[in-house]
């Protein structure tokens, strides 16, 4: 009778395990730097992935970097990060300016969570004529949204009927409205929830108007996708895991939101969570229709936007891999 020694059995199982472990695990976690530009509820899946170490099971060591005043596109161009979680609108804008080297890989959501709030004395959108409206940094999504809504929904000329004032980083906008620096302002979530509690008047809810654009999601240089397709797929899978937690684990999500959205009350955090968790997609597919809307918004400022093929701007293949289960 042929009996194998314990040592030979051990070698057998070591060999089996060696072939069953993903190849990236043998070389240690791959460092991945991801930039992000703002503190709103839309970014929670990114923060969950980083705080909970979700990348490790797929061989990724995630480092999230707040970009501040530096635009996400510039962070990518400079090589400071390999990926950004940002408004997909910014990537569309790069195409409208004539460049085609950036790409949207995923979109957590295509609704914006923006509203235009005003001083209580202004009760109708038509009363914005002659008023000062605050937005964030020049050229960002808030500027384009305000101009688009004024022109297409209120029949106001954004160049002559109102004065649009960029106020810098998003956290600067609500204080400017509080201090009377501006008569109205476009605010994201949770800033618009703060404004409501303070007694400011909601003139326009962009969601209620049915405006959809590629909002917060994952973008990168096309060269990065070509160089690191496997790491990109693993990152999309990691963020999809984090989305699942965001949509199903309220307490864990709120715990992480408290760290990043400091100063927000439990009520505001709860409302922010309810808004974004319900609108975040289970599988974060970029929306071609939302990209088309973004190109329409940019056409006045960049006439060449009308000739851009929206399918060039997004690569859906990585989300498809994750949904189909063809990538770990």
Helices and strands as residue ranges (DSSP letters): H 6-20, G 23-27, E 30-36, G 41-43, H 44-51, G 54-58, E 60-66, H 72-78, E 83-87, H 88-96, E 102-107, E 115-118, G 125-128, E 132-135, H 141-153, E 163-166, H 171-178, E 184-187, H 191-197, E 201-205, E 216-221, H 222-227, H 229-248, H 250-260, H 266-279, H 288-298, G 303-307, G 310-312, H 317-324
